[in-house]
Structure formats: structure tokens, C-alpha cells
Amino acid sequence: MHGKTVVVTGATGGIGRATAHGLALMGAHVIIVGRDPERTEEAAETIREAAGGNVDAVVADLSSQARVRRLANELLTALPRIDVLINNAGGYWNTRHTTADGIEHTLALNHLAPFLLTNLLLERLHLSGKARVITVSSNAEAMGRINFDDLQGAHSYSGATAYNQSKLANLLFTYELARRLQGTPVTANALHPGLVSTGFGAEDPGRAQRLLVPLLRPFMLTADQGARTTIHLASAPGFTDVSGRFFARRGPRRSSNASYDQATAAQLWNISAEMTGMPKTNWSP
């Protein structure tokens, strides 16, 4: 990864931090994106010292579309090339919250943020050559359904339903992006990291999470183990031309039937474009 520039969102802890650390060890210039200024700078400094690499920190609350746009501008100004964009940031909220934009938090952070950030950086990714967009999804997508009649859970909200929907949205976005990028050097893939022991969802856990996580924790993967597939997709030369695929345990997997529905993917893309102020048409270099 020497000479490669990698952007990792949600990299102050858990899988994102382990991913950033692993890629820095491989010689990549890593930019970690985090919400909290102190945690973000601490993570960058710790990784920098441990990996001996070039690690920079950028602070951004990705639930805010204005902040996503500012982040994109900062990255485009600072980075002449972006070889890998890793959309890792995500969250779970048991109770319904809305963002500064008035959008349900899970949808805003887990789906709309990577949708918007990726689209804003596509031209730079294209100019960088064989660039890769990697989005961290979850096997929870198999339980998801895109409810276009109540996409933001305004009428009926469940933390699990919102999360599962957002993870399915990650795959629909990835597959649609891959279709739109055909004929370009940029690839788009998604992955399931496994059941990983992190602080994920601890901000607003559901009852089942509070009861089950302590019981399951001894059997969960470590953050380093959970980051292996992401690091593999970001660095392995064999994925240069692989696009529109889903991975787990560093190998390809078939995702749910719903994730391959092209009509749903196109409709979700158009709605996401409307919600983020992006054009609906295919991106072109």
C-alpha cells in the first residue's frame, strides 16, 4: 500500500480504527474521519506512533449533510489522489432520533452519508486510477426491507428495523454504484465484518442488545479480526477489477435476494439523490 491514499470513516474505534491501523502498517497514507475531535486526534496519533506511517485526522459528524460536504471539500483540497474510500461509519439507535437536517439518524448516517460522500469524491477517485469504494454492511441486510412508504420510520419506528433497512441500503447502493461505474477504473464492493466485540450501539441500546451482548461477547471477533475483510478488499491486488460483490471472511458471498433488485436500487438511488441534493443521472468522468 506504499504510495496509496486511503480514507476511512468512523475510524476512532472498533473496526474502523483497526482497519486504519492495519493499512497504515502496510505503508498507506491513511486519513481517519471521526466525529469527536479529541478521539479522532488521539486515534491518529496512536496509529501514527504504532505503525510509523503517514496518518492524518479529519473531524466530521457524518449525520450532517453540510458536514459531509465540508469533509469532501477538505479531502479534495488536501489530497491529490484517493485510492481507497472505506465507508465504515455507522450506528444503531433503539429510539428514533433526527439529525440537524431533520432526517432519521440511522438512515442519515448509515446510508445517506456514504451515498453523498462517495458521489462527491467520485471524480477524484476516478482520476486516481484503479480506485476502490468499500462499504461496510452487515448480514443484518438479509432481514432488511426498504419501506418506501415510511423510509424514515416516522409512522412506525424500530431500531432493529431501521438498522436492517440501512444495511440493505448499503448493498443496494453498492451494486447500483458498481453498475454506474462500469467502464471506469473505479470499483465498488461491500462486506460483512462478522459479529465483532466493539462499543457499537452502546449509545442507545435496545433491550435485546443489553441482554444478549454480554452473553455473546466471549464468542465475538476482536476488532482486528473484524477488520480483516476490509483490509483485504482495500489492499489485495486480485480485487483491482472486481466490482459489485459482497464479501465475508475475505471471500465472496451471495447477499439476500432483495439486495439484487435493480428496480429497488434505482428507486432508492433517486430518492437518496433527492434527499442529498445530488443529481440522479449516471456519473461520468
PAZAPA-4460 file (N, C-alpha, C; in steps of 0.05 Angstrom, whole numbers, plus 32768, in hexadecimal, padded with zeros to 4 digits):
% residues 285
    n_x    n_y    n_z   ca_x   ca_y   ca_z    c_x    c_y    c_z   seq   type   mol
   8010   7FE7   8000   8000   8000   8000   8011   8019   8000     1      M     A
   802B   8017   7FFD   803C   802F   7FFB   8034   8040   7FE3     2      H     A
   8031   8059   7FE7   8028   806B   7FD2   800A   806D   7FCF     3      G     A
   7FFB   805E   7FDE   7FDE   805E   7FDD   7FD2   8070   7FF3     4      K     A
   7FBD   807E   7FEC   7FAF   808E   7FFF   7F93   8082   8005     5      T     A
   7F8E   807F   801F   7F75   8071   8028   7F66   8083   803B     6      V     A
   7F4C   8086   8037   7F3B   8095   8049   7F29   8081   8057     7      V     A
   7F29   8081   8072   7F19   806F   8082   7F06   807F   8094     8      V     A
   7EEC   807D   8090   7ED9   808B   80A2   7ED3   807A   80BA     9      T     A
   7ECC   8087   80D0   7EC6   8079   80E9   7EDE   806A   80F3    10      G     A
   7EF5   8077   80F4   7F0E   8069   80F9   7F1A   8070   8114    11      A     A
   7F0A   807A   8127   7F15   8080   8142   7F14   8068   8154    12      T     A
   7F06   8053   814D   7F05   803B   815E   7EFB   8023   814E    13      G     A
   7EFB   800C   815A   7EEF   7FF4   814E   7EFC   7FEC   8134    14      G     A
   7EEB   7FE3   8122   7EF4   7FD8   8108   7F02   7FEE   80F8    15      I     A
   7EF8   8006   80F8   7F04   801C   80E8   7F20   8022   80F1    16      G     A
   7F24   8023   810B   7F3F   8029   8115   7F52   8012   810F    17      R     A
   7F49   7FFA   8112   7F5A   7FE2   810B   7F60   7FE2   80ED    18      A     A
   7F4D   7FEA   80DD   7F52   7FEC   80C0   7F67   8000   80BA    19      T     A
   7F64   8018   80C5   7F78   802D   80C1   7F93   8025   80CA    20      A     A
   7F95   8018   80E1   7FAF   800F   80EC   7FBB   7FFB   80D9    21      H     A
   7FAC   7FE7   80D0   7FB6   7FD2   80BF   7FC0   7FDD   80A4    22      G     A
   7FB2   7FF0   8099   7FBA   7FFB   807F   7FD2   800E   8082    23      L     A
   7FD4   801B   8099   7FEC   802C   809F   8005   801B   80A2    24      A     A
   8001   8004   80AE   8018   7FF1   80B1   8022   7FE7   8095    25      L     A
   8010   7FE7   8082   8017   7FDE   8067   8023   7FF5   8056    26      M     A
   8025   800C   8062   8032   8023   8055   8020   8037   8048    27      G     A
   8006   8034   804B   7FF3   8047   803F   7FF3   8061   804E    28      A     A
   7FED   8077   803F   7FE7   8090   804C   7FC9   808F   8053    29      H     A
   7FC3   808F   806D   7FA8   808B   8077   7F9D   80A5   8083    30      V     A
   7F85   80AB   807A   7F76   80C2   8086   7F5F   80B6   8095    31      I     A
   7F5F   80BA   80AF   7F49   80B0   80BF   7F35   80C6   80C5    32      I     A
   7F1C   80BF   80C2   7F06   80D2   80C6   7EF6   80CA   80DF    33      V     A
   7EF3   80DD   80F1   7EE4   80D7   810A   7ED3   80EF   8112    34      G     A
   7EC0   80EA   8123   7EAD   80FF   812C   7EB8   8110   8142    35      R     A
   7EC6   8103   8155   7ED0   8111   816D   7EED   811B   8168    36      D     A
   7EF3   8135   816B   7F0E   813F   8165   7F24   8132   8176    37      P     A
   7F20   812F   8190   7F35   8123   81A1   7F39   8105   819A    38      E     A
   7F24   80F6   8196   7F27   80DA   8190   7F34   80D6   8174    39      R     A
   7F2D   80E7   8162   7F37   80E5   8147   7F55   80EB   8146    40      T     A
   7F5D   8100   8154   7F7A   8106   8154   7F89   80F2   8164    41      E     A
   7F7E   80E7   817A   7F8C   80D3   818A   7F8F   80B9   8179    42      E     A
   7F7B   80B2   816A   7F7D   809A   815A   7F93   809D   8145    43      A     A
   7F93   80B4   8138   7FA7   80B9   8123   7FC3   80B9   812F    44      A     A
   7FC7   80C5   8146   7FE1   80C6   8152   7FEA   80AA   815B    45      E     A
   7FD8   809B   8167   7FDF   8080   8170   7FE7   806E   8158    46      T     A
   7FD7   806F   8143   7FDD   805F   812B   7FF7   8068   811E    47      I     A
   7FFB   8082   811E   8013   808D   8112   802C   8083   8121    48      R     A
   802B   8083   813B   8041   807A   814B   8046   805B   8149    49      E     A
   8030   804C   8149   8032   802F   8148   803A   8025   812C    50      A     A
   802F   8031   8118   8033   8027   80FC   804A   8035   80EE    51      A     A
   8052   804C   80F9   8068   805B   80ED   8060   8066   80D2    52      G     A
   8046   806A   80CD   803E   8072   80B2   8033   808E   80B2    53      G     A
   802A   8096   809A   801F   80B0   8095   8001   80AF   809B    54      N     A
   7FF9   80BA   80B2   7FDD   80B8   80BA   7FD3   80D4   80C1    55      V     A
   7FBD   80DC   80B5   7FB1   80F6   80BA   7F95   80F3   80C5    56      D     A
   7F8B   8107   80D2   7F71   8106   80DF   7F5F   811D   80D4    57      A     A
   7F46   8117   80CF   7F32   812B   80C7   7F19   8126   80D7    58      V     A
   7F0F   813C   80E3   7EF7   813A   80F4   7EDE   8140   80E4    59      V     A
   7ECA   812E   80E6   7EB1   8132   80D7   7E9B   8121   80E4    60      A     A
   7E85   812E   80EA   7E6C   8120   80F2   7E5D   8119   80D8    61      D     A
   7E5F   8100   80CF   7E55   80F9   80B5   7E36   80F7   80B4    62      L     A
   7E29   80FB   80CB   7E0C   80FC   80CA   7E02   8116   80BF    63      S     A
   7E14   812A   80BD   7E0D   8144   80B2   7E17   8146   8096    64      S     A
   7E04   814B   8083   7E0C   814D   8067   7E1E   8165   8062    65      Q     A
   7E1B   817A   8070   7E2D   8191   806D   7E49   8189   8075    66      A     A
   7E4B   8179   808A   7E66   8171   8093   7E72   815C   8080    67      R     A
   7E62   814B   8074   7E6C   8139   805F   7E77   8148   8048    68      V     A
   7E69   815D   8040   7E72   816E   8029   7E8C   817C   8030    69      R     A
   7E8D   8186   8049   7EA6   8193   8051   7EBD   8180   8053    70      R     A
   7EB8   8167   805C   7ECC   8153   805D   7ED6   814D   8041    71      L     A
   7EC4   814A   802E   7ECC   8144   8012   7EDD   815B   8007    72      A     A
   7ED6   8173   800D   7EE6   818A   8004   7F02   818A   8010    73      N     A
   7F03   8183   802A   7F1D   8182   8038   7F2F   816C   802B    74      E     A
   7F23   8155   8026   7F32   813F   801A   7F3B   8146   7FFE    75      L     A
   7F2A   8152   7FEE   7F31   8159   7FD3   7F47   816E   7FD2    76      L     A
   7F46   8180   7FE5   7F5B   8195   7FE7   7F76   8189   7FEF    77      T     A
   7F75   8176   8002   7F8E   816C   800E   7F9A   8155   7FFF    78      A     A
   7F89   8145   7FF1   7F93   812C   7FE5   7F93   812D   7FC7    79      L     A
   7FAA   812B   7FBA   7FAB   812A   7F9D   7FA0   8110   7F92    80      P     A
   7F9F   80FB   7FA3   7F95   80E1   7F9B   7F87   80D4   7FB2    81      R     A
   7F73   80C4   7FAC   7F65   80B3   7FC0   7F63   8097   7FB3    82      I     A
   7F72   8084   7FBD   7F73   806A   7FB1   7F5D   8057   7FBD    83      D     A
   7F57   805C   7FD6   7F42   804B   7FE3   7F31   805C   7FF5    84      V     A
   7F17   805A   7FF2   7F04   8067   8005   7EF6   8050   8013    85      L     A
   7EF8   8050   802E   7EEB   803B   803E   7ED5   8048   804E    86      I     A
   7EBD   8043   8046   7EA5   804D   8055   7E9F   803A   806C    87      N     A
   7EAB   8040   8082   7EA9   802E   809A   7E96   8039   80AF    88      N     A
   7E93   8054   80B1   7E83   8060   80C6   7E66   8056   80C6    89      A     A
   7E5B   8050   80DD   7E40   8047   80DF   7E37   8046   80FC    90      G     A
   7E1E   8043   8100   7E14   8042   811C   7DF9   8035   811E    91      G     A
   7DF1   8030   8137   7DD7   8024   813D   7DCA   8035   8154    92      Y     A
   7DB1   803C   8150   7DA2   804A   8165   7D88   803D   816A    93      W     A
   7D83   8035   8183   7D6A   8027   818A   7D52   8039   8189    94      N     A
   7D56   8053   818F   7D41   8066   818D   7D46   8079   8176    95      T     A
   7D30   8084   816B   7D32   8094   8153   7D3E   80B0   8159    96      R     A
   7D53   80B7   814A   7D5F   80D1   814C   7D5F   80DD   8130    97      H     A
   7D5F   80F8   812E   7D63   8105   8115   7D7C   8116   8116    98      T     A
   7D87   811B   80FF   7DA0   812A   80FC   7D9A   8148   80F9    99      T     A
   7DAF   8157   80F6   7DAC   8174   80F1   7D9D   8179   80D7   100      A     A
   7D9D   8166   80C5   7D8F   8169   80AC   7D72   815F   80AE   101      D     A
   7D6A   8155   80C6   7D4F   814B   80CA   7D4B   812F   80BF   102      G     A
   7D60   8120   80BB   7D5F   8105   80B0   7D64   80F1   80C6   103      I     A
   7D56   80DB   80C5   7D59   80C6   80D9   7D77   80BE   80DA   104      E     A
   7D82   80BC   80F2   7D9F   80BA   80F6   7DAB   80A1   80E9   105      H     A
   7D9F   808A   80EB   7DAA   8071   80E0   7DAC   8073   80C2   106      T     A
   7D97   807D   80B5   7D98   8080   8098   7DAD   8095   8090   107      L     A
   7DAE   80AB   809F   7DC1   80C0   8098   7DDE   80B7   809A   108      A     A
   7DE5   80AA   80B0   7E01   80A3   80B3   7E09   8089   80A4   109      L     A
   7DF8   8075   80A6   7E00   805B   809A   7DFD   805A   807C   110      N     A
   7DEB   8069   8071   7DE7   8068   8053   7DEC   8082   8045   111      H     A
   7DDF   8097   804D   7DE2   80B0   803E   7DFE   80BC   803F   112      L     A
   7E0B   80B9   8056   7E27   80C3   8058   7E3A   80B6   8044   113      A     A
   7E3B   809B   8043   7E4D   808F   802F   7E44   8095   8013   114      P     A
   7E2A   8096   800E   7E1F   809D   7FF4   7E2A   80B8   7FEB   115      F     A
   7E27   80CC   7FFC   7E2F   80E7   7FF6   7E4D   80EA   7FF4   116      L     A
   7E5C   80E0   8007   7E79   80E2   8007   7E85   80D5   7FEF   117      L     A
   7E7C   80BD   7FE9   7E87   80AF   7FD2   7E82   80BE   7FB8   118      T     A
   7E6A   80C8   7FB4   7E64   80D7   7F9C   7E74   80F1   7F9A   119      N     A
   7E79   80FE   7FB0   7E89   8116   7FB0   7EA6   8111   7FAA   120      L     A
   7EB0   80F9   7FB0   7ECC   80F2   7FAC   7ED1   80E2   7F92   121      L     A
   7EBC   80DC   7F83   7EBF   80C9   7F6C   7ED3   80D3   7F57   122      L     A
   7ED2   80ED   7F51   7EE5   80F6   7F3D   7F02   80F3   7F45   123      E     A
   7F08   80F9   7F5F   7F23   80F5   7F69   7F2B   80D8   7F69   124      R     A
   7F19   80C7   7F71   7F1E   80AA   7F70   7F24   80A1   7F53   125      L     A
   7F14   80AB   7F41   7F19   80A3   7F25   7F34   80AD   7F1B   126      H     A
   7F3B   80C5   7F22   7F55   80D0   7F19   7F6D   80C2   7F26   127      L     A
   7F68   80B3   7F3C   7F7D   80A5   7F4A   7F83   808A   7F3D   128      S     A
   7F74   8082   7F29   7F79   8068   7F1C   7F68   8052   7F27   129      G     A
   7F74   803C   7F2D   7F66   8024   7F36   7F5D   8028   7F54   130      K     A
   7F4A   8039   7F58   7F41   8040   7F73   7F2B   802D   7F7C   131      A     A
   7F27   802C   7F96   7F13   8019   7FA1   7F01   8027   7FB6   132      R     A
   7EE7   8022   7FB4   7ED4   802A   7FC8   7ECB   8012   7FD7   133      V     A
   7ECF   8012   7FF1   7EC8   7FFA   8002   7EB4   8004   8017   134      I     A
   7E9D   7FF7   8018   7E89   7FFF   802C   7E84   7FE8   803F   135      T     A
   7E85   7FEE   8059   7E81   7FD9   806D   7E63   7FD6   8072   136      V     A
   7E58   7FC0   806B   7E3C   7FBA   806F   7E3A   7FA5   8086   137      S     A
   7E28   7F92   8084   7E24   7F7E   8099   7E12   7F68   808E   138      S     A
   7E14   7F51   809A   7E01   7F3B   8093   7DE5   7F43   809C   139      N     A
   7DE2   7F57   80AC   7DC8   7F61   80B4   7DB7   7F6A   809C   140      A     A
   7DC5   7F6F   8086   7DB7   7F78   806E   7DA2   7F63   8065   141      E     A
   7DA7   7F4A   806B   7D94   7F35   8063   7D79   7F38   8071   142      A     A
   7D78   7F46   8087   7D5F   7F4B   8096   7D54   7F66   808F   143      M     A
   7D61   7F74   807D   7D58   7F8F   8076   7D43   7F90   8060   144      G     A
   7D35   7FA6   8060   7D21   7FAC   804B   7D21   7FCA   8047   145      R     A
   7D22   7FD3   802E   7D21   7FEF   8028   7D04   7FF7   8028   146      I     A
   7CFC   8005   803C   7CE0   800E   803F   7CDD   802A   8034   147      N     A
   7CD7   802C   801A   7CD6   8046   800D   7CBE   8056   8017   148      F     A
   7CAA   8049   8023   7C94   8058   802E   7C9A   8065   8049   149      D     A
   7CAF   805B   8057   7CB6   8065   8071   7CD4   8062   8074   150      D     A
   7CE4   806D   8062   7D01   8069   8061   7D0F   8072   807A   151      L     A
   7D04   8086   8087   7D10   8091   809F   7D03   8089   80B9   152      Q     A
   7CF2   8075   80B8   7CE5   806B   80D0   7CD5   8080   80DF   153      G     A
   7CC9   8093   80D1   7CBA   80A8   80DE   7CA0   809E   80E9   154      A     A
   7C94   8089   80DD   7C7B   807F   80E5   7C7E   8066   80F8   155      H     A
   7C92   8056   80F3   7C97   803F   8103   7CB6   803A   8104   156      S     A
   7CC1   803E   811C   7CDF   803C   811E   7CE7   8025   812F   157      Y     A
   7CFB   8016   8126   7D09   8002   8136   7D26   8005   8130   158      S     A
   7D37   8005   8144   7D54   8008   8140   7D5E   7FF2   812E   159      G     A
   7D56   7FD9   8132   7D5F   7FC3   8122   7D55   7FC5   8106   160      A     A
   7D3C   7FCD   8102   7D32   7FD0   80E7   7D41   7FE6   80D8   161      T     A
   7D46   7FFC   80E5   7D55   8012   80D8   7D71   800A   80D1   162      A     A
   7D7E   7FFB   80E3   7D9A   7FF2   80DE   7D9B   7FDE   80C7   163      Y     A
   7D89   7FCA   80C8   7D89   7FB6   80B3   7D83   7FC3   8098   164      N     A
   7D71   7FD6   8097   7D6B   7FE4   807E   7D84   7FF3   8074   165      Q     A
   7D93   8000   8086   7DAA   800F   807E   7DC0   7FFD   8073   166      S     A
   7DC3   7FE5   807F   7DD7   7FD2   8075   7DD0   7FC6   805A   167      K     A
   7DB6   7FC2   8055   7DAD   7FBA   803A   7DB2   7FD1   8027   168      L     A
   7DAD   7FE9   8030   7DB2   8001   801F   7DD0   8003   8017   169      A     A
   7DE2   7FFB   8029   7DFE   7FFB   8023   7E04   7FEA   800B   170      N     A
   7DF7   7FD2   800A   7DFC   7FC0   7FF4   7DEF   7FC9   7FDA   171      L     A
   7DD6   7FD3   7FDC   7DC9   7FDD   7FC4   7DD9   7FF5   7FB8   172      L     A
   7DE3   8006   7FC9   7DF4   801C   7FC1   7E0E   8012   7FB3   173      F     A
   7E1B   7FFE   7FC0   7E34   7FF4   7FB5   7E30   7FE7   7F9A   174      T     A
   7E1B   7FD7   7F97   7E16   7FC9   7F7E   7E0E   7FDD   7F68   175      Y     A
   7DFE   7FF1   7F6F   7DF6   8005   7F5B   7E0E   8017   7F54   176      E     A
   7E1F   801D   7F67   7E37   802D   7F61   7E49   801D   7F4F   177      L     A
   7E4C   8004   7F54   7E5D   7FF3   7F42   7E53   7FF3   7F26   178      A     A
   7E38   7FF2   7F23   7E2C   7FF2   7F08   7E32   800D   7EFA   179      R     A
   7E30   8023   7F09   7E34   803D   7EFE   7E51   8043   7EF8   180      R     A
   7E63   8034   7F05   7E80   8038   7F01   7E8C   8025   7EEC   181      L     A
   7E7B   8015   7EE0   7E85   8003   7ECB   7E93   8012   7EB5   182      Q     A
   7EAB   8009   7EAD   7EBA   8017   7E99   7ECE   802B   7EA5   183      G     A
   7ECD   802E   7EBF   7EE1   8040   7ECC   7EF4   802F   7EDD   184      T     A
   7F0A   803A   7EE6   7F1D   802A   7EF6   7F15   8028   7F14   185      P     A
   7EFE   8033   7F1C   7EF6   8033   7F38   7EE4   801C   7F3D   186      V     A
   7EE9   800D   7F53   7ED8   7FF6   7F5B   7EC9   7FFD   7F74   187      T     A
   7EB3   7FEE   7F79   7EA3   7FF1   7F91   7E9B   7FD6   7F9C   188      A     A
   7EA2   7FD1   7FB5   7E9B   7FB8   7FC2   7E92   7FBD   7FDE   189      N     A
   7E85   7FA9   7FEA   7E7B   7FAB   8005   7E83   7F92   8014   190      A     A
   7E80   7F93   802F   7E89   7F7C   803F   7E7A   7F7A   8059   191      L     A
   7E7A   7F62   8064   7E71   7F5C   807F   7E89   7F56   8090   192      H     A
   7E8F   7F66   80A5   7EA7   7F62   80B5   7EA6   7F4B   80C8   193      P     A
   7E8E   7F41   80CE   7E8B   7F2D   80E2   7E7F   7F39   80FC   194      G     A
   7E7A   7F28   810F   7E70   7F31   8129   7E88   7F39   813A   195      L     A
   7E8B   7F54   813D   7EA4   7F5E   8149   7E9E   7F6B   8164   196      V     A
   7EAF   7F67   8177   7EAC   7F72   8191   7EB7   7F8F   8191   197      S     A
   7EA5   7FA2   818F   7EAC   7FBF   8190   7E97   7FCD   81A1   198      T     A
   7E99   7FE7   81A2   7E85   7FF7   81B0   7E6D   7FFF   819E   199      G     A
   7E6A   7FF1   8188   7E55   7FF7   8175   7E3A   7FF6   8182   200      F     A
   7E2A   800C   817E   7E0F   800D   8188   7E0C   8013   81A6   201      G     A
   7E23   8017   81B3   7E22   801B   81D0   7E16   8036   81D8   202      A     A
   7E14   8048   81C6   7E09   8063   81CB   7DEB   8061   81D1   203      E     A
   7DDD   804F   81C4   7DC0   804C   81C7   7DB8   8030   81C1   204      D     A
   7DC0   801D   81D2   7DBB   8000   81CC   7D9E   7FF8   81D1   205      P     A
   7D96   7FE4   81C3   7D7B   7FD9   81C8   7D7D   7FC4   81DE   206      G     A
   7D65   7FBB   81E7   7D64   7FA8   81FD   7D72   7F8E   81F6   207      R     A
   7D6D   7F84   81DE   7D7A   7F6B   81D5   7D98   7F6E   81D4   208      A     A
   7DA1   7F85   81CB   7DBE   7F89   81CA   7DCA   7F8A   81E5   209      Q     A
   7DBD   7F96   81F8   7DC8   7F97   8214   7DC9   7F7C   8220   210      R     A
   7DB6   7F6A   8219   7DB6   7F50   8224   7DC9   7F3C   8216   211      L     A
   7DCA   7F3E   81FC   7DD8   7F29   81EC   7DF6   7F2F   81E9   212      L     A
   7DFD   7F48   81E6   7E19   7F4E   81E0   7E2C   7F44   81F6   213      V     A
   7E26   7F48   8210   7E38   7F3C   8224   7E3B   7F1E   8222   214      P     A
   7E26   7F10   821A   7E27   7EF3   8217   7E37   7EEB   81FE   215      L     A
   7E35   7EFB   81E9   7E43   7EF4   81D0   7E5F   7EFE   81CE   216      L     A
   7E66   7F11   81DF   7E80   7F1E   81DD   7E98   7F0B   81DD   217      R     A
   7E98   7EF5   81ED   7EAF   7EE3   81EC   7EB2   7ED5   81D1   218      P     A
   7E9D   7ED4   81C1   7E9E   7EC7   81A7   7EA2   7EDA   8190   219      F     A
   7EA3   7EF4   8196   7EA5   7F08   8180   7EC1   7F0B   8177   220      M     A
   7EC4   7F15   815E   7EDE   7F1B   8153   7EEA   7F34   8161   221      L     A
   7F04   7F36   8161   7F11   7F4F   8169   7F0F   7F63   8152   222      T     A
   7F14   7F7C   8158   7F14   7F91   8144   7F28   7F8B   812E   223      A     A
   7F3F   7F81   8135   7F54   7F7A   8121   7F4A   7F64   810F   224      D     A
   7F3C   7F51   811A   7F31   7F3B   810A   7F1B   7F46   80F7   225      Q     A
   7F0A   7F57   8102   7EF4   7F62   80F3   7EFE   7F74   80DC   226      G     A
   7F16   7F7F   80DE   7F20   7F91   80C9   7F2E   7F82   80B2   227      A     A
   7F32   7F68   80B5   7F42   7F59   80A2   7F36   7F5A   8085   228      R     A
   7F1C   7F57   8083   7F10   7F57   8069   7F12   7F73   805C   229      T     A
   7F0D   7F88   806B   7F10   7FA3   8061   7F2D   7FA8   8057   230      T     A
   7F40   7FA1   8067   7F5C   7FA5   8060   7F63   7F95   8047   231      I     A
   7F58   7F7C   8045   7F5D   7F6B   802E   7F52   7F78   8014   232      H     A
   7F3A   7F82   8016   7F2D   7F8E   7FFE   7F3C   7FA8   7FF6   233      L     A
   7F47   7FB5   800A   7F55   7FCF   8004   7F70   7FCB   7FF8   234      A     A
   7F7D   7FB4   7FFE   7F99   7FB1   7FF8   7FA0   7F9B   7FE4   235      S     A
   7F91   7F85   7FE4   7F98   7F6E   7FD3   7F98   7F75   7FB5   236      A     A
   7FAC   7F6F   7FA7   7FAD   7F76   7F8A   7F98   7F68   7F7A   237      P     A
   7F8F   7F51   7F83   7F7B   7F42   7F74   7F60   7F4E   7F71   238      G     A
   7F5B   7F64   7F80   7F41   7F71   7F7F   7F40   7F8A   7F6E   239      F     A
   7F55   7F8E   7F5E   7F58   7FA6   7F4E   7F40   7FAA   7F3C   240      T     A
   7F36   7F94   7F30   7F1F   7F96   7F1D   7F06   7F89   7F27   241      D     A
   7F05   7F82   7F40   7EED   7F75   7F4C   7EDA   7F8B   7F56   242      V     A
   7EC1   7F8A   7F4E   7EAF   7F9F   7F55   7E92   7F94   7F58   243      S     A
   7E82   7FA1   7F69   7E67   7F99   7F6D   7E64   7F7E   7F7B   244      G     A
   7E75   7F79   7F8F   7E75   7F60   7F9D   7E72   7F64   7FBB   245      R     A
   7E6A   7F4F   7FC9   7E67   7F4F   7FE6   7E7B   7F3B   7FF1   246      F     A
   7E88   7F42   8007   7E9D   7F31   8013   7E99   7F2C   8031   247      F     A
   7EA3   7F16   803A   7EA4   7F0F   8056   7EBB   7EFB   805A   248      A     A
   7EC9   7EFD   8070   7EE0   7EEC   8075   7EF4   7EEC   805D   249      R     A
   7EF7   7F04   8052   7F0A   7F09   803C   7F03   7EFB   8022   250      R     A
   7EEB   7EEF   8020   7EE2   7EE2   8008   7EC7   7EEB   7FFF   251      G     A
   7EC0   7EE7   7FE5   7EA7   7EF0   7FDB   7E90   7EE0   7FE7   252      P     A
   7E79   7EEE   7FEB   7E61   7EE1   7FF5   7E49   7EEC   7FE5   253      R     A
   7E34   7EDC   7FE4   7E1B   7EE6   7FD8   7E0C   7EF4   7FED   254      R     A
   7E02   7F0C   7FE8   7DF2   7F1A   7FFB   7DD4   7F13   7FF6   255      S     A
   7DC2   7F20   8004   7DA6   7F19   8002   7D9B   7F1F   7FE6   256      S     A
   7D86   7F11   7FDF   7D79   7F15   7FC5   7D70   7F33   7FC2   257      N     A
   7D67   7F3E   7FD7   7D5D   7F5A   7FD6   7D74   7F6D   7FCE   258      A     A
   7D8C   7F67   7FD5   7DA3   7F79   7FCF   7DA9   7F7B   7FB1   259      S     A
   7DA0   7F67   7FA2   7DA5   7F67   7F85   7D8E   7F72   7F74   260      Y     A
   7D7A   7F7D   7F81   7D63   7F88   7F73   7D6B   7FA3   7F67   261      D     A
   7D6F   7FA4   7F4D   7D79   7FBC   7F40   7D64   7FD2   7F3F   262      Q     A
   7D4B   7FCC   7F3E   7D36   7FE0   7F3F   7D36   7FEE   7F5A   263      A     A
   7D39   7FDF   7F70   7D3A   7FEA   7F8A   7D53   7FFB   7F8E   264      T     A
   7D69   7FF1   7F83   7D83   8000   7F85   7D81   801B   7F76   265      A     A
   7D75   801B   7F5F   7D72   8034   7F4F   7D60   8047   7F5D   266      A     A
   7D4A   803D   7F69   7D37   804F   7F77   7D45   805A   7F90   267      Q     A
   7D53   804A   7F9F   7D61   8053   7FB6   7D76   8068   7FAF   268      L     A
   7D84   8063   7F99   7D99   8077   7F90   7D8C   8092   7F8A   269      W     A
   7D75   8092   7F7C   7D68   80AB   7F75   7D5E   80B9   7F8E   270      N     A
   7D53   80AB   7FA1   7D49   80B7   7FBA   7D61   80C2   7FCA   271      I     A
   7D77   80B2   7FCB   7D8F   80BB   7FD9   7D9A   80D4   7FCD   272      S     A
   7D9A   80D5   7FB2   7DA4   80ED   7FA4   7D93   8105   7FAB   273      A     A
   7D78   8102   7FAC   7D67   8118   7FB3   7D6C   8121   7FD0   274      E     A
   7D71   810E   7FE2   7D75   8115   7FFE   7D90   8122   8003   275      M     A
   7DA3   811E   7FF1   7DBE   8129   7FF5   7DC4   813F   7FE1   276      T     A
   7DB2   8145   7FCF   7DB7   815A   7FBB   7DCB   8153   7FA6   277      G     A
   7DCE   8139   7FA1   7DE0   812F   7F8C   7DD0   8129   7F72   278      M     A
   7DDE   812B   7F5B   7DD0   8124   7F42   7DC9   8106   7F41   279      P     A
   7DB3   80FF   7F34   7DAA   80E4   7F32   7DB8   80D5   7F1B   280      K     A
   7DC2   80E4   7F08   7DCE   80D7   7EF0   7DE8   80C9   7EF6   281      T     A
   7DEF   80B7   7EE4   7E08   80A8   7EE7   7E20   80BC   7EE9   282      N     A
   7E33   80B6   7EFA   7E4B   80C5   7EFC   7E5C   80C0   7EE3   283      W     A
   7E69   80D4   7ED9   7E7B   80CF   7EC2   7E94   80E0   7EC6   284      S     A
   7EAB   80D4   7EBF   7EC5   80E2   7EC3   7EC7   80FB   7EB0   285      P     A
***
